[in-house]
Structures are given as C-alpha cells and as structure tokens.
Amino acid sequence: MFRFFFRRGLPVLVLSLLWAGTAFAQPLEEKVYEHTFANGLRLLVVERHESPTFAAYITFGVGSVNETSETRGVAHLLEHMLFKGTETLGTKDFAREKPLLDAIEEVGEALDAQLRQAPADPQKIAELEKELARLQQEHSRYVVKDEFSRIYSENGGVGYNAYTSKDLTTYLISLPANKLELWASLESDRMKNAVLREFYTERNVIMEERRRSYESEPDGLLYENLLAAAFTVHPYRNPIIGWMSDIENLSLKETRGFLHKYYAPVNTVITLVGDLDTAAAVSLVEDYFGTLPAGEPVPRVTAVEPPQKGEKRIHIQFDAEPQLAIAFHKPTLPERADYVFDVIDQILSQGRTSRLYRALVVEKGLAASVSTYSAPGSRYPNLFVVSATPRHPHTLAEVEEAIYAELERLAKEPVSDEELEQARNRLRVDRLRYLKGNSGLARMLSYYQSVAGNWRYLVGYDQEIASMTAAEIMETARLWLVPRNRTVAILDKEED
C-alpha cells in the first residue's frame, strides 16, 4: 500500500525539510496545475527547475480489486504484457508478425480448452503443445526484446518501471527535460497500439513467479492467507497476482478485453514533475493523448465486507521459522479514523523507541522483529496489521499475548503529549522528505488523485494529524482493535 511506503522514511532527519504544515500546503496548492482533456484524461503538472530532469507517472485507476472471478490476475498480467511493445516497437516486421500472433492465439486457446476438459486427451494436448512451441519459435524471429527500456536508457532515462496494486496500475520514468516529446510519443503509442505478444510465455513466467513468491515463500504465504481469511466478501481478499487456477485460465481474449475497456483516458492520471514549461506540457499531452478514445469508467466495487462477528484464526503449516500476523478491519481515507491509524502505526512500531519494538524486542526479548502497517489497499475499507517473528526459544503464543497487552494499553491509557508529538513529527518529516524528489511528488500526486479522487488530500494531511488527540487514539483503539474484529494467522513447521 503506497501510504505505508512513503511513511517509512530514512532514519536521518533533514532539517531543511522541517517546514510547518501550512507553509508546505499553500505552495503545493499553488504549484500544481491540473487540466482535464475532453476524453477524460487528467493531467497534473508541477514545475521544478532545480535540475534539468522530469519525472513522469501514468496511473490507470484499475487494479486487482476491479477483477471478476473470470479475470483474477489480469491486471498484474497486463503490467507485464504492456512492456512487450506496440505495432511499431518490439517488432522487426509487424505485417509478417501479425499472422503468427493470430495462429498462436488460436492454438493457445485450443490447448487451454483441452487442458480444461475432463478427461483430458493426452495425445491431443501433446500435439497442441508441439504446435504452439513451433509457432512461438517462428514468432521469436520478429520480436525485439525490451525496446521501450532500450530507448529510454539510450536517452538518459532512469527508474523505468511499473507496479500493480489492489487499486491501480502505474508506469513511471525519469528523463532529461528535453525528452518530454519522446516520452509522450512512446507512452501514447503504448496506450493506443499495445500488442500482447508472447502471451503464453509470459503467463508461464507469472505462474512461476507465484510459485516462487507465494507458494514457496513463508512471508508471501502468510500474507496471502491472512487476506483470504480476513475478507469474506470483498475482492481485497484475492492476491494481486491471482490464484494459480486464475492464471492458468486467463485467456488472451479476456486480457485484451480488460485492456481496451479500462486502460483508457477516462481512468488515467498523468503527472509530470520537474524542469518543464506547463503550457508546453499541456499542449504536447493534448497532441499525443487528446485524440485517444475516452474508454469506459472503471465501476466502483459494490461488494461490502460485512462486520466481523468474532475472531478468526488460521494455522499454516510450512517448513519455516514461525511467524504471526494479526489483522483488524478499519476504515479507509478520508475517514478520520484512517488518520488516527497513521499515528497509531507510528506509536506502535515505527522506530526503536516505539512501543511494540521496545516491549517485545528490547525489553522482553520475545520477538526478533515486529511491525505494523495498513493493507492491502486504500480505495475501500482495509486492515491494520501487526506482524511479528518470535525469538527462540519464545513461542508464538507469548508474542501474541504481549501484542494484545500493548493494544489494550493503547485503548486504556492516553499517550503522552511527547509521544504524540513525536509521532506527528515523524509522519511530517517522512512525508516531506519523500516529496523532495520529483519522482516522489509525482507518485504521491498520482496516487491520491486516483485513489482519493483529489490530490489535495496531501494539502490537508498535516492539519488532520496536528489536530489529533490522545482521546481519539484511545477511542479508535477501543472501537477497532478488539478480539471480535481480528483475524489471526500463524505460520510454523508441521508437528512431527
């Protein structure tokens, strides 16, 4: 979750960033230029002329939360596929490549259909696998690997990347200031003419990624099972990468349909931060992106997670050191309680003087590590998670009991003025440090414009935190950090 990401700043304070909240908010509000084009595309521009570079973020307001049972995993798959190129990039001769792509899709669909049949025909499957391999080998002659990355690198680009979350998908790059038109040309071409080449190969890559990062890795396994247990109805329960059966059954047709439906201007925020001329940037984006079809707005998820009526517990047996994760349902932004949980997060686990770290790691020596965070998204009500790893010879039960003692203390005893002010200052400094760079500011503006519906969420954040009281923290803890609202997931080795 992005807000969790930017809260965790570097441990060294930068005094030049210790601005007052109002002093920061007013200039930011004045510096962000926003423009909405006729096709619904939203553009945010911030001029910063300290260095001759700019950061560019393209954020599509669609993520795994918007998938159905037929398309789970498709947003993550598309993140991979959109690096593959267009009708002019990533190919040596698209006119000759296109018939092979059509043939690969036809054989791939036939193979998938055979694999889903019961009973399957091993001979037919073998024949189709052989034919698919032959076509893919022939097709490889026309593929130019990583052409987006090569062009950006040759033109001074750094940080070229993408990520998919529950709530959105983002592509990002930082470039020299004189490369804005190159960026616009490449990215508009990707939005308009993306070619989903090497689909079946990439689908296999993602299945291997799932095996490696979730099914064979204790952290991923624990987290995935925690979400699946905590959410009964809401699609936040599903992994971004999809379940294995989801990935296996994703078709090229479904993937292409999801792309054309939602990865479109009406769901897109472009943020440009750096050494730019605003008027020229608006004109350039209009020229390259303004003629793209608007597309279909991503519908809001209608599933509402029902209130939890009692503690849920799951036990995962896996050959790894024991781990514990405890999740509590909570409201999301812009609810006041969400701000309160930002402060609670700081008080409980951020820094060596935080309550959980001091009590469990330093004083009692029960845990090797302990952390808190909000997950798995922010567009809909989410979870506040406490995770810990016991220190041998202490047990999961001891660590769990100690965590509950600290949560109960939070609900019964007001935090001191000093502790509250330290939490506020850490939040402020971490955020301002992140905003110092072009990429950090672009990321935050894009994120809040997409998830909160307005980048100005940033402007009022310090004021909300500054008005937080110890009584509110106690009230929030009493309301949400309670047994009936929690899901407990433990992971340890199978008993002999």
MARDOZA-174787 format. One record per residue (C-alpha): residue in three letters; x, y, z. Coordinates in steps of 0.05 Angstrom, whole numbers, padded with zeros to 5 digits, always signed. Example, Ala and Ser with C-alpha at 12.3 -4.5 7.8 and 13.67 -1.06 7.14 Angstrom:
<pts>
ALA+00246-00090+00156/SER+00273-00021+00143/
</pts>
This chain:
<pts>
MET+00000+00000+00000/PHE+00031+00066-00022/ARG+00016+00107+00040/PHE+00052+00055+00081/PHE+00110+00060+00033/PHE+00123+00135+00040/ARG+00115+00136+00115/ARG+00177+00095+00124/GLY+00230+00148+00113/LEU+00305+00147+00123/PRO+00327+00149+00196/VAL+00368+00213+00188/LEU+00327+00277+00195/VAL+00337+00331+00143/LEU+00328+00397+00179/SER+00314+00435+00116/LEU+00250+00394+00107/LEU+00221+00412+00175/TRP+00171+00461+00147/ALA+00107+00477+00183/GLY+00046+00442+00153/THR+00012+00506+00129/ALA+00077+00532+00099/PHE+00082+00469+00057/ALA+00009+00463+00039/GLN-00001+00532+00009/PRO+00058+00530-00040/LEU+00039+00460-00063/GLU-00032+00480-00077/GLU-00007+00539-00117/LYS+00045+00499-00156/VAL+00002+00441-00181/TYR-00030+00456-00247/GLU-00087+00409-00267/HIS-00122+00401-00333/THR-00175+00353-00356/PHE-00179+00338-00430/ALA-00242+00325-00470/ASN-00231+00249-00467/GLY-00228+00250-00391/LEU-00153+00245-00384/ARG-00128+00283-00322/LEU-00061+00318-00324/LEU-00022+00345-00264/VAL+00040+00388-00275/VAL+00089+00416-00225/GLU+00147+00459-00249/ARG+00212+00449-00212/HIS+00274+00479-00245/GLU+00328+00457-00196/SER+00355+00404-00245/PRO+00343+00393-00320/THR+00301+00330-00310/PHE+00229+00310-00300/ALA+00191+00250-00272/ALA+00131+00223-00310/TYR+00078+00178-00279/ILE+00019+00148-00317/THR-00031+00118-00268/PHE-00091+00077-00290/GLY-00144+00074-00237/VAL-00154+00000-00245/GLY-00123-00056-00204/SER-00137-00126-00179/VAL-00197-00102-00139/ASN-00233-00090-00205/GLU-00226-00161-00230/THR-00281-00212-00232/SER-00277-00287-00219/GLU-00263-00295-00294/THR-00207-00244-00296/ARG-00170-00250-00229/GLY-00096-00236-00241/VAL-00107-00199-00306/ALA-00083-00130-00282/HIS-00017-00159-00259/LEU-00010-00198-00324/LEU-00024-00135-00364/GLU+00030-00098-00325/HIS+00079-00150-00354/MET+00048-00151-00424/LEU+00050-00075-00434/PHE+00126-00078-00434/LYS+00123-00121-00496/GLY+00115-00064-00546/THR+00067-00039-00598/GLU+00055-00046-00673/THR+00119-00007-00685/LEU+00161-00022-00623/GLY+00183-00091-00603/THR+00177-00119-00674/LYS+00220-00125-00735/ASP+00161-00130-00783/PHE+00091-00127-00754/ALA+00058-00143-00821/ARG+00092-00211-00820/GLU+00087-00219-00745/LYS+00012-00209-00742/PRO-00009-00275-00776/LEU+00036-00313-00729/LEU+00005-00278-00669/ASP-00064-00298-00693/ALA-00042-00370-00704/ILE-00010-00372-00634/GLU-00075-00347-00603/GLU-00116-00399-00640/VAL-00072-00457-00619/GLY-00064-00430-00548/GLU-00140-00426-00539/ALA-00148-00496-00566/LEU-00095-00521-00518/ASP-00128-00486-00459/ALA-00194-00517-00478/GLN-00163-00586-00480/LEU-00130-00577-00412/ARG-00197-00558-00381/GLN-00232-00620-00408/ALA-00246-00679-00363/PRO-00220-00728-00380/ALA-00164-00695-00419/ASP-00136-00724-00483/PRO-00061-00731-00472/GLN-00046-00742-00546/LYS-00085-00681-00568/ILE-00052-00639-00513/ALA+00017-00662-00536/GLU+00002-00645-00608/LEU-00023-00575-00590/GLU+00037-00562-00544/LYS+00084-00582-00600/GLU+00049-00537-00650/LEU+00047-00479-00601/ALA+00122-00487-00588/ARG+00136-00487-00663/LEU+00095-00424-00675/GLN+00128-00389-00616/GLN+00197-00406-00642/GLU+00179-00379-00711/HIS+00149-00317-00679/SER+00212-00303-00638/ARG+00248-00283-00702/TYR+00206-00220-00706/VAL+00209-00199-00632/VAL+00254-00143-00608/LYS+00263-00152-00533/ASP+00257-00093-00483/GLU+00254-00039-00536/PHE+00218+00011-00490/SER+00273+00002-00439/ARG+00329+00008-00491/ILE+00302+00073-00520/TYR+00292+00104-00452/SER+00362+00083-00429/GLU+00395+00110-00491/ASN+00361+00177-00479/GLY+00382+00184-00407/GLY+00322+00153-00374/VAL+00327+00123-00304/GLY+00278+00087-00259/TYR+00236+00058-00315/ASN+00187+00012-00280/ALA+00115-00006-00267/TYR+00074-00034-00210/THR+00004-00061-00199/SER-00033-00055-00133/LYS-00103-00072-00110/ASP-00126-00003-00131/LEU-00085+00020-00191/THR-00030+00007-00243/THR+00027+00056-00255/TYR+00083+00064-00306/LEU+00140+00111-00288/ILE+00205+00141-00315/SER+00251+00199-00302/LEU+00283+00233-00363/PRO+00324+00294-00383/ALA+00280+00355-00392/ASN+00289+00357-00468/LYS+00259+00286-00475/LEU+00187+00303-00459/GLU+00163+00293-00530/LEU+00199+00226-00534/TRP+00162+00204-00471/ALA+00095+00227-00499/SER+00106+00191-00565/LEU+00125+00125-00532/GLU+00071+00125-00479/SER+00014+00147-00523/ASP+00034+00093-00572/ARG+00032+00042-00515/MET-00039+00065-00496/LYS-00064+00064-00567/ASN-00028+00007-00601/ALA-00004-00043-00549/VAL+00010-00113-00576/LEU+00003-00170-00526/ARG+00059-00212-00557/GLU+00090-00272-00521/PHE+00025-00281-00481/TYR+00031-00355-00465/THR+00105-00349-00449/GLU+00092-00292-00401/ARG+00033-00328-00369/ASN+00081-00385-00352/VAL+00131-00335-00324/ILE+00077-00308-00277/MET+00057-00378-00254/GLU+00130-00389-00236/GLU+00131-00322-00200/ARG+00071-00344-00160/ARG+00103-00410-00141/ARG+00167-00374-00120/SER+00139-00313-00084/TYR+00076-00342-00051/GLU+00071-00417-00051/SER+00145-00429-00032/GLU+00159-00366+00008/PRO+00134-00360+00080/ASP+00122-00285+00082/GLY+00080-00286+00019/LEU+00043-00349+00041/LEU+00025-00319+00108/TYR+00003-00252+00079/GLU-00039-00284+00024/ASN-00075-00329+00073/LEU-00086-00273+00122/LEU-00123-00231+00070/ALA-00163-00290+00045/ALA-00186-00304+00117/ALA-00198-00232+00138/PHE-00242-00213+00079/THR-00303-00256+00067/VAL-00337-00218+00010/HIS-00294-00161-00014/PRO-00245-00174-00072/TYR-00188-00147-00029/ARG-00185-00220-00006/ASN-00155-00241-00073/PRO-00080-00237-00088/ILE-00058-00186-00139/ILE-00021-00240-00178/GLY-00083-00284-00177/TRP-00092-00355-00152/MET-00056-00408-00193/SER-00121-00432-00226/ASP-00137-00360-00244/ILE-00071-00350-00280/GLU-00076-00417-00316/ASN-00144-00399-00343/LEU-00132-00327-00364/SER-00143-00322-00439/LEU-00113-00274-00488/LYS-00182-00252-00508/GLU-00202-00235-00436/THR-00136-00199-00424/ARG-00143-00157-00487/GLY-00215-00141-00470/PHE-00196-00117-00400/LEU-00141-00074-00430/HIS-00185-00040-00482/LYS-00241-00030-00433/TYR-00205+00004-00375/TYR-00135+00026-00393/ALA-00161+00088-00425/PRO-00160+00164-00415/VAL-00223+00168-00372/ASN-00188+00125-00319/THR-00119+00156-00327/VAL-00079+00207-00288/ILE-00014+00233-00318/THR+00033+00271-00271/LEU+00094+00309-00295/VAL+00142+00339-00244/GLY+00207+00375-00260/ASP+00241+00423-00307/LEU+00180+00435-00352/ASP+00140+00491-00382/THR+00068+00479-00362/ALA+00035+00508-00424/ALA+00082+00469-00470/ALA+00069+00405-00430/VAL-00006+00413-00435/SER-00002+00425-00510/LEU+00043+00365-00520/VAL-00002+00318-00480/GLU-00062+00344-00519/ASP-00026+00328-00585/TYR-00006+00258-00566/PHE-00061+00235-00518/GLY-00120+00280-00533/THR-00147+00240-00592/LEU-00148+00173-00555/PRO-00218+00145-00544/ALA-00244+00160-00474/GLY-00257+00088-00456/GLU-00304+00062-00402/PRO-00301+00087-00330/VAL-00280+00033-00280/PRO-00342+00016-00240/ARG-00339+00022-00165/VAL-00337-00045-00128/THR-00406-00057-00099/ALA-00386-00114-00052/VAL-00386-00091+00020/GLU-00349-00131+00073/PRO-00398-00147+00129/PRO-00378-00130+00201/GLN-00337-00186+00232/LYS-00374-00220+00289/GLY-00316-00256+00322/GLU-00243-00274+00319/LYS-00219-00315+00260/ARG-00157-00359+00266/ILE-00118-00397+00214/HIS-00057-00441+00222/ILE-00009-00451+00163/GLN+00039-00509+00168/PHE+00103-00494+00129/ASP+00176-00513+00137/ALA+00200-00444+00161/GLU+00212-00405+00224/PRO+00147-00386+00260/GLN+00111-00321+00242/LEU+00049-00286+00266/ALA+00003-00235+00233/ILE-00058-00203+00265/ALA-00106-00161+00222/PHE-00161-00114+00246/HIS-00213-00085+00199/LYS-00212-00009+00196/PRO-00239+00050+00155/THR-00200+00079+00097/LEU-00187+00150+00074/PRO-00215+00203+00082/GLU-00247+00177+00146/ARG-00218+00209+00209/ALA-00202+00141+00237/ASP-00154+00128+00179/TYR-00112+00188+00201/VAL-00114+00162+00272/PHE-00086+00095+00249/ASP-00028+00132+00216/VAL-00010+00159+00285/ILE-00022+00091+00318/ASP+00025+00059+00268/GLN+00079+00108+00288/ILE+00068+00098+00362/LEU+00068+00022+00359/SER+00124+00003+00312/GLN+00160+00059+00275/GLY+00229+00068+00305/ARG+00270+00037+00361/THR+00232+00075+00415/SER+00163+00053+00390/ARG+00121+00013+00439/LEU+00120-00055+00406/TYR+00193-00054+00388/ARG+00214-00031+00457/ALA+00169-00081+00494/LEU+00176-00143+00451/VAL+00246-00136+00421/VAL+00287-00095+00470/GLU+00258-00105+00540/LYS+00228-00176+00539/GLY+00267-00206+00481/LEU+00205-00242+00457/ALA+00210-00223+00384/ALA+00264-00217+00332/SER+00222-00167+00293/VAL+00155-00132+00297/SER+00119-00085+00250/THR+00052-00053+00236/TYR+00022-00029+00170/SER-00044-00017+00134/ALA-00063-00065+00077/PRO-00080-00085+00025/GLY-00107-00022-00010/SER-00137+00046+00005/ARG-00196+00054-00041/TYR-00241+00013+00004/PRO-00241-00004+00079/ASN-00178-00042+00094/LEU-00137-00074+00151/PHE-00089-00053+00205/VAL-00038-00109+00211/VAL+00011-00127+00266/SER+00063-00178+00247/ALA+00120-00209+00288/THR+00172-00263+00288/PRO+00187-00297+00355/ARG+00259-00301+00381/HIS+00279-00371+00401/PRO+00261-00402+00449/HIS+00199-00358+00456/THR+00133-00381+00425/LEU+00081-00350+00380/ALA+00032-00351+00439/GLU+00079-00309+00481/VAL+00088-00258+00427/GLU+00014-00255+00412/GLU-00003-00244+00486/ALA+00048-00188+00490/ILE+00020-00154+00429/TYR-00050-00155+00458/ALA-00024-00125+00523/GLU+00004-00065+00484/LEU-00060-00057+00444/GLU-00101-00058+00508/ARG-00055-00006+00539/LEU-00066+00038+00478/ALA-00141+00033+00490/LYS-00138+00046+00565/GLU-00082+00096+00575/PRO-00075+00163+00539/VAL-00010+00171+00502/SER+00034+00227+00529/ASP+00038+00294+00495/GLU+00111+00280+00479/GLU+00097+00212+00447/LEU+00040+00242+00405/GLU+00084+00299+00382/GLN+00140+00252+00363/ALA+00091+00211+00320/ARG+00066+00274+00286/ASN+00136+00298+00271/ARG+00158+00231+00242/LEU+00098+00230+00196/ARG+00111+00301+00174/VAL+00185+00292+00162/ASP+00177+00225+00126/ARG+00125+00255+00080/LEU+00164+00319+00065/ARG+00227+00280+00052/TYR+00190+00237+00002/LEU+00161+00299-00031/LYS+00230+00330-00041/GLY+00245+00288-00103/ASN+00208+00296-00169/SER+00191+00222-00172/GLY+00165+00221-00100/LEU+00120+00281-00111/ALA+00095+00254-00178/ARG+00079+00187-00146/MET+00040+00217-00088/LEU+00000+00265-00132/SER-00018+00208-00180/TYR-00036+00162-00123/TYR-00082+00209-00086/GLN-00114+00236-00149/SER-00131+00164-00168/VAL-00149+00133-00101/ALA-00177+00192-00062/GLY-00205+00227-00123/ASN-00166+00291-00108/TRP-00091+00304-00099/ARG-00109+00358-00048/TYR-00114+00303+00004/LEU-00040+00319+00013/VAL-00054+00392+00030/GLY-00098+00378+00090/TYR-00059+00319+00117/ASP-00015+00356+00166/GLN-00074+00394+00194/GLU-00112+00330+00207/ILE-00052+00299+00242/ALA-00038+00362+00281/SER-00108+00363+00310/MET-00104+00290+00333/THR-00116+00279+00408/ALA-00097+00225+00457/ALA-00171+00214+00470/GLU-00183+00199+00396/ILE-00128+00148+00396/MET-00158+00113+00456/GLU-00228+00114+00425/THR-00203+00086+00359/ALA-00165+00030+00393/ARG-00226+00012+00435/LEU-00271+00011+00374/TRP-00228-00027+00324/LEU-00170-00063+00359/VAL-00215-00113+00393/PRO-00219-00190+00392/ARG-00284-00196+00352/ASN-00253-00153+00296/ARG-00188-00190+00287/THR-00161-00246+00243/VAL-00100-00283+00269/ALA-00055-00322+00222/ILE+00004-00363+00247/LEU+00056-00400+00206/ASP+00101-00453+00235/LYS+00131-00520+00220/GLU+00089-00582+00216/GLU+00090-00621+00281/ASP+00125-00689+00279/
</pts>
